[in-house]
Amino acid sequence: MSAESQEKVQEPAREMKDEKIPLPELHQTRDVSEKVTESRELLGKQMSANLIAIAELINKPIPQMQVDEHGVFHEVKSN
C-alpha cells in the first residue's frame, strides 16, 4: 500500500449532520400526481387510437384488451 493510500485509510470518518430535507407542500404533490394521471390517460388514448389505425391499415382485428390496476394490458379471452 502506498503512503497516500495509508493516509486515506487512516483518516477519521466524517460525521454526518442530521439535516432536515424540506418536503414539498401537500398541495404541490397532489398537483403533480393529477398531472401525471392526466398525462397517462392522454397517452393511453393516443396509444389506443394508434393501434386502431394500424389494425385498419393492415386489415387485422384487434384482440379485446383490458388494463389491470398496474396499467398492464391483458387480452380478454372469449369463451
Backbone as JSON Lines, residues from 0, in Angstrom:
{"i":0,"aa":"M","n":[0.84,-1.18,0.0],"ca":[0.0,0.0,0.0],"c":[0.88,1.23,0.0]}
{"i":1,"aa":"S","n":[0.56,2.22,-0.8],"ca":[1.36,3.43,-0.87],"c":[1.07,4.32,0.33]}
{"i":2,"aa":"A","n":[1.9,5.32,0.52],"ca":[1.73,6.25,1.64],"c":[0.42,7.01,1.52]}
{"i":3,"aa":"E","n":[0.04,7.37,0.28],"ca":[-1.22,8.09,0.06],"c":[-2.41,7.23,0.45]}
{"i":4,"aa":"S","n":[-2.37,5.95,0.08],"ca":[-3.48,5.04,0.4],"c":[-3.6,4.87,1.9]}
{"i":5,"aa":"Q","n":[-2.47,4.76,2.61],"ca":[-2.5,4.6,4.06],"c":[-3.07,5.83,4.73]}
{"i":6,"aa":"E","n":[-2.74,7.02,4.21],"ca":[-3.27,8.25,4.8],"c":[-4.78,8.3,4.65]}
{"i":7,"aa":"K","n":[-5.28,7.89,3.5],"ca":[-6.72,7.91,3.27],"c":[-7.43,6.91,4.17]}
{"i":8,"aa":"V","n":[-6.84,5.76,4.37],"ca":[-7.44,4.74,5.22],"c":[-7.45,5.2,6.66]}
{"i":9,"aa":"Q","n":[-6.4,5.87,7.11],"ca":[-6.28,6.28,8.5],"c":[-7.06,7.54,8.82]}
{"i":10,"aa":"E","n":[-7.56,8.24,7.8],"ca":[-8.32,9.46,8.03],"c":[-9.62,9.12,8.74]}
{"i":11,"aa":"P","n":[-9.95,9.83,9.82],"ca":[-11.18,9.51,10.55],"c":[-12.42,9.82,9.7]}
{"i":12,"aa":"A","n":[-13.45,9.02,9.91],"ca":[-14.69,9.23,9.16],"c":[-15.34,10.53,9.6]}
{"i":13,"aa":"R","n":[-15.91,11.24,8.64],"ca":[-16.59,12.49,8.95],"c":[-17.99,12.18,9.44]}
{"i":14,"aa":"E","n":[-18.42,12.93,10.41],"ca":[-19.77,12.72,10.94],"c":[-20.79,13.4,10.03]}
{"i":15,"aa":"M","n":[-21.9,12.73,9.83],"ca":[-22.98,13.29,9.03],"c":[-23.87,14.11,9.94]}
{"i":16,"aa":"K","n":[-24.23,15.29,9.49],"ca":[-25.14,16.13,10.26],"c":[-26.57,15.69,9.97]}
{"i":17,"aa":"D","n":[-27.4,15.75,10.97],"ca":[-28.82,15.44,10.78],"c":[-29.5,16.68,10.23]}
{"i":18,"aa":"E","n":[-29.43,16.83,8.92],"ca":[-30.07,17.97,8.28],"c":[-31.45,17.55,7.81]}
{"i":19,"aa":"K","n":[-32.41,18.4,8.09],"ca":[-33.77,18.1,7.65],"c":[-33.92,18.55,6.2]}
{"i":20,"aa":"I","n":[-34.43,17.64,5.39],"ca":[-34.68,17.95,3.99],"c":[-36.13,18.39,3.88]}
{"i":21,"aa":"P","n":[-36.36,19.61,3.39],"ca":[-37.74,20.08,3.31],"c":[-38.55,19.27,2.29]}
{"i":22,"aa":"L","n":[-39.75,18.87,2.68],"ca":[-40.64,18.13,1.8],"c":[-41.54,19.11,1.07]}
{"i":23,"aa":"P","n":[-41.94,18.78,-0.14],"ca":[-42.83,19.7,-0.87],"c":[-44.18,19.8,-0.16]}
{"i":24,"aa":"E","n":[-44.85,20.89,-0.38],"ca":[-46.17,21.08,0.2],"c":[-47.11,20.0,-0.32]}
{"i":25,"aa":"L","n":[-48.08,19.62,0.49],"ca":[-49.01,18.56,0.12],"c":[-49.77,18.89,-1.15]}
{"i":26,"aa":"H","n":[-50.23,20.14,-1.29],"ca":[-51.0,20.5,-2.5],"c":[-50.14,20.44,-3.75]}
{"i":27,"aa":"Q","n":[-48.84,20.71,-3.62],"ca":[-47.95,20.61,-4.79],"c":[-47.83,19.16,-5.22]}
{"i":28,"aa":"T","n":[-47.76,18.27,-4.24],"ca":[-47.67,16.84,-4.54],"c":[-48.93,16.37,-5.24]}
{"i":29,"aa":"R","n":[-50.09,16.83,-4.77],"ca":[-51.36,16.46,-5.41],"c":[-51.41,16.98,-6.84]}
{"i":30,"aa":"D","n":[-50.96,18.22,-7.04],"ca":[-50.96,18.8,-8.39],"c":[-50.13,17.95,-9.35]}
{"i":31,"aa":"V","n":[-48.96,17.54,-8.9],"ca":[-48.07,16.72,-9.73],"c":[-48.73,15.38,-10.01]}
{"i":32,"aa":"S","n":[-49.33,14.78,-8.98],"ca":[-49.99,13.49,-9.14],"c":[-51.14,13.58,-10.14]}
{"i":33,"aa":"E","n":[-51.92,14.66,-10.06],"ca":[-53.02,14.84,-11.0],"c":[-52.51,15.02,-12.43]}
{"i":34,"aa":"K","n":[-51.42,15.77,-12.59],"ca":[-50.84,15.97,-13.92],"c":[-50.32,14.66,-14.5]}
{"i":35,"aa":"V","n":[-49.71,13.84,-13.64],"ca":[-49.2,12.55,-14.09],"c":[-50.36,11.67,-14.53]}
{"i":36,"aa":"T","n":[-51.43,11.66,-13.74],"ca":[-52.61,10.86,-14.08],"c":[-53.21,11.32,-15.41]}
{"i":37,"aa":"E","n":[-53.34,12.62,-15.58],"ca":[-53.88,13.16,-16.84],"c":[-52.98,12.79,-18.02]}
{"i":38,"aa":"S","n":[-51.68,12.88,-17.82],"ca":[-50.73,12.54,-18.89],"c":[-50.85,11.06,-19.27]}
{"i":39,"aa":"R","n":[-50.99,10.2,-18.26],"ca":[-51.12,8.77,-18.53],"c":[-52.41,8.47,-19.29]}
{"i":40,"aa":"E","n":[-53.49,9.14,-18.89],"ca":[-54.77,8.93,-19.58],"c":[-54.67,9.37,-21.03]}
{"i":41,"aa":"L","n":[-54.05,10.51,-21.27],"ca":[-53.89,11.01,-22.63],"c":[-53.02,10.06,-23.46]}
{"i":42,"aa":"L","n":[-51.93,9.6,-22.87],"ca":[-51.05,8.66,-23.56],"c":[-51.8,7.38,-23.9]}
{"i":43,"aa":"G","n":[-52.61,6.88,-22.97],"ca":[-53.4,5.68,-23.22],"c":[-54.35,5.86,-24.39]}
{"i":44,"aa":"K","n":[-55.01,7.02,-24.45],"ca":[-55.93,7.31,-25.55],"c":[-55.18,7.38,-26.88]}
{"i":45,"aa":"Q","n":[-54.0,8.01,-26.86],"ca":[-53.2,8.12,-28.08],"c":[-52.74,6.74,-28.55]}
{"i":46,"aa":"M","n":[-52.32,5.9,-27.6],"ca":[-51.88,4.55,-27.95],"c":[-53.02,3.74,-28.55]}
{"i":47,"aa":"S","n":[-54.2,3.85,-27.95],"ca":[-55.37,3.13,-28.46],"c":[-55.71,3.58,-29.87]}
{"i":48,"aa":"A","n":[-55.71,4.89,-30.09],"ca":[-56.02,5.42,-31.42],"c":[-55.0,4.94,-32.44]}
{"i":49,"aa":"N","n":[-53.73,4.91,-32.06],"ca":[-52.68,4.45,-32.97],"c":[-52.85,2.96,-33.29]}
{"i":50,"aa":"L","n":[-53.18,2.15,-32.29],"ca":[-53.38,0.72,-32.52],"c":[-54.56,0.47,-33.45]}
{"i":51,"aa":"I","n":[-55.63,1.22,-33.25],"ca":[-56.8,1.08,-34.13],"c":[-56.42,1.45,-35.56]}
{"i":52,"aa":"A","n":[-55.68,2.53,-35.73],"ca":[-55.25,2.96,-37.07],"c":[-54.37,1.9,-37.72]}
{"i":53,"aa":"I","n":[-53.47,1.31,-36.96],"ca":[-52.59,0.26,-37.5],"c":[-53.42,-0.95,-37.91]}
{"i":54,"aa":"A","n":[-54.36,-1.35,-37.05],"ca":[-55.2,-2.52,-37.35],"c":[-56.0,-2.29,-38.63]}
{"i":55,"aa":"E","n":[-56.5,-1.09,-38.81],"ca":[-57.26,-0.78,-40.03],"c":[-56.36,-0.83,-41.25]}
{"i":56,"aa":"L","n":[-55.14,-0.35,-41.13],"ca":[-54.22,-0.33,-42.27],"c":[-53.8,-1.74,-42.69]}
{"i":57,"aa":"I","n":[-53.64,-2.62,-41.73],"ca":[-53.18,-3.98,-42.07],"c":[-54.34,-4.98,-42.14]}
{"i":58,"aa":"N","n":[-55.56,-4.49,-41.96],"ca":[-56.76,-5.34,-42.03],"c":[-56.71,-6.52,-41.08]}
{"i":59,"aa":"K","n":[-56.29,-6.28,-39.85],"ca":[-56.26,-7.32,-38.82],"c":[-57.1,-6.85,-37.64]}
{"i":60,"aa":"P","n":[-57.91,-7.74,-37.08],"ca":[-58.69,-7.33,-35.91],"c":[-57.8,-7.18,-34.68]}
{"i":61,"aa":"I","n":[-58.24,-6.32,-33.78],"ca":[-57.51,-6.1,-32.53],"c":[-58.13,-7.0,-31.47]}
{"i":62,"aa":"P","n":[-57.32,-7.76,-30.74],"ca":[-57.89,-8.57,-29.67],"c":[-58.47,-7.66,-28.58]}
{"i":63,"aa":"Q","n":[-59.5,-8.16,-27.91],"ca":[-60.1,-7.4,-26.82],"c":[-59.09,-7.33,-25.68]}
{"i":64,"aa":"M","n":[-58.78,-6.11,-25.22],"ca":[-57.78,-5.93,-24.17],"c":[-58.4,-5.27,-22.95]}
{"i":65,"aa":"Q","n":[-57.8,-5.56,-21.8],"ca":[-58.25,-4.96,-20.56],"c":[-57.0,-4.54,-19.78]}
{"i":66,"aa":"V","n":[-57.09,-3.42,-19.08],"ca":[-55.96,-2.9,-18.31],"c":[-56.15,-3.27,-16.85]}
{"i":67,"aa":"D","n":[-55.1,-3.81,-16.21],"ca":[-55.2,-4.11,-14.78],"c":[-54.83,-2.9,-13.95]}
{"i":68,"aa":"E","n":[-54.82,-3.06,-12.63],"ca":[-54.57,-1.93,-11.72],"c":[-53.15,-1.38,-11.82]}
{"i":69,"aa":"H","n":[-52.25,-2.11,-12.48],"ca":[-50.87,-1.66,-12.64],"c":[-50.63,-1.04,-14.01]}
{"i":70,"aa":"G","n":[-51.69,-0.91,-14.81],"ca":[-51.55,-0.31,-16.13],"c":[-51.04,-1.27,-17.19]}
{"i":71,"aa":"V","n":[-51.12,-2.58,-16.9],"ca":[-50.65,-3.59,-17.85],"c":[-51.84,-4.12,-18.63]}
{"i":72,"aa":"F","n":[-51.7,-4.21,-19.96],"ca":[-52.77,-4.71,-20.81],"c":[-52.74,-6.23,-20.86]}
{"i":73,"aa":"H","n":[-53.93,-6.83,-20.81],"ca":[-54.09,-8.28,-20.93],"c":[-55.19,-8.56,-21.93]}
{"i":74,"aa":"E","n":[-54.99,-9.6,-22.75],"ca":[-56.02,-9.97,-23.72],"c":[-57.17,-10.66,-22.99]}
{"i":75,"aa":"V","n":[-58.39,-10.26,-23.33],"ca":[-59.57,-10.87,-22.74],"c":[-59.93,-12.07,-23.61]}
{"i":76,"aa":"K","n":[-59.95,-13.24,-22.99],"ca":[-60.27,-14.47,-23.72],"c":[-61.78,-14.63,-23.79]}
{"i":77,"aa":"S","n":[-62.3,-14.79,-24.98],"ca":[-63.74,-15.0,-25.13],"c":[-64.03,-16.5,-25.1]}
{"i":78,"aa":"N","n":[-65.13,-16.86,-24.46],"ca":[-65.48,-18.28,-24.32],"c":[-66.32,-18.76,-25.45]}
